[in-house]
Amino acid sequence: MAYDEQLAGRIRDLVGEDLDVTEKRMFGGLTFLVNGNMSVTVSGRGGLMVRLDPDEAGSFLDGRVVVPFEMRGKPMKGWLRVTEAGFESEELREWVERSVEYARTLPHK
């Protein structure tokens, strides 16, 4: 499954012309990087993968719309999978802002 081009466009609109944000095709999706660090990804499986402070990410889990992102069956600390129901309107802005803000705290790559 290809990633959602419209969703990628919505994220581009949100990050604007931020020179610290770049895009890279990864894992069948499109990842937005901040200073070389992965931030938010339009997943090739649908929905979003967002990177947040690992100490805060768990507070967003609801078991339906927001679940831990898993790789090879193992939850990735600080990463969440958000289904389309979780970013229908202004929620997308909130997810992108949280993820980009966290990625800015990481060392430049």
C-alpha positions as CSV (number, residue, x, y, z in Angstrom):
1,M,0.0,0.0,0.0
2,A,1.4,3.4,-0.9
3,Y,1.3,6.3,1.6
4,D,-1.5,8.8,1.5
5,E,-0.3,11.7,-0.7
6,Q,-3.1,14.0,0.5
7,L,-2.1,13.5,4.1
8,A,1.6,14.2,3.2
9,G,0.4,17.4,1.6
10,R,-1.5,18.4,4.7
11,I,1.7,17.9,6.8
12,R,3.7,19.9,4.3
13,D,1.3,22.7,4.7
14,L,1.7,22.5,8.5
15,V,5.5,22.5,8.5
16,G,5.6,25.2,5.9
17,E,8.9,26.3,4.7
18,D,10.7,25.3,7.9
19,L,14.3,24.8,6.7
20,D,15.0,22.3,9.5
21,V,12.3,19.9,8.1
22,T,13.1,17.5,5.3
23,E,11.3,14.6,3.7
24,K,12.5,11.1,3.1
25,R,10.8,8.0,1.8
26,M,11.2,5.2,4.3
27,F,9.6,1.9,5.2
28,G,6.9,2.3,2.5
29,G,5.9,5.7,3.8
30,L,7.1,9.3,3.9
31,T,9.0,10.5,6.9
32,F,9.4,14.1,7.9
33,L,12.8,14.7,9.6
34,V,13.8,17.6,11.8
35,N,17.5,18.3,11.8
36,G,18.0,14.7,10.5
37,N,15.8,13.1,13.3
38,M,12.7,11.2,12.4
39,S,9.6,13.1,13.5
40,V,6.3,12.2,11.9
41,T,5.6,9.6,9.2
42,V,2.8,9.1,6.8
43,S,2.6,5.3,7.0
44,G,2.4,3.1,3.9
45,R,-0.1,1.0,6.1
46,G,-2.4,4.0,6.6
47,G,-2.4,6.6,9.4
48,L,0.5,8.3,11.1
49,M,3.5,7.3,13.1
50,V,4.5,10.0,15.5
51,R,7.5,10.4,17.6
52,L,7.1,11.9,21.1
53,D,9.0,12.2,24.3
54,P,9.1,8.6,25.5
55,D,8.1,9.7,29.0
56,E,4.9,11.4,27.7
57,A,3.9,9.2,24.8
58,G,2.0,6.7,26.9
59,S,-0.4,9.4,28.1
60,F,-1.9,9.6,24.6
61,L,-2.6,5.8,24.2
62,D,-6.3,4.9,24.0
63,G,-6.0,1.4,22.6
64,R,-8.2,2.2,19.6
65,V,-7.2,5.3,17.7
66,V,-3.7,5.7,19.3
67,V,-1.7,2.6,19.9
68,P,2.0,1.9,20.4
69,F,4.0,1.6,17.2
70,E,5.5,-1.8,16.9
71,M,8.4,-3.1,14.9
72,R,8.7,-6.8,14.6
73,G,6.2,-7.3,17.3
74,K,8.1,-5.0,19.8
75,P,6.7,-1.6,20.9
76,M,9.1,1.2,20.0
77,K,9.5,3.5,22.9
78,G,8.2,7.0,22.2
79,W,6.5,6.1,18.9
80,L,2.8,5.9,18.4
81,R,0.5,4.8,15.6
82,V,-2.5,7.1,15.0
83,T,-5.3,5.9,12.9
84,E,-7.2,8.3,10.5
85,A,-9.9,8.8,13.1
86,G,-7.2,10.5,15.3
87,F,-6.4,13.3,12.9
88,E,-9.5,14.2,11.0
89,S,-9.3,17.9,11.6
90,E,-7.2,20.0,14.0
91,E,-5.9,16.9,15.6
92,L,-3.3,16.6,12.8
93,R,-1.8,20.0,13.6
94,E,-1.5,18.9,17.2
95,W,0.2,15.6,16.4
96,V,2.6,17.3,13.9
97,E,3.5,20.1,16.3
98,R,4.1,17.7,19.2
99,S,6.3,15.5,17.1
100,V,8.3,18.3,15.5
101,E,8.8,20.0,18.8
102,Y,10.1,16.8,20.4
103,A,12.5,16.1,17.4
104,R,13.9,19.6,17.8
105,T,15.2,18.6,21.3
106,L,17.3,15.8,19.8
107,P,20.9,16.3,18.7
108,H,21.3,17.3,15.1
109,K,22.4,14.5,12.7
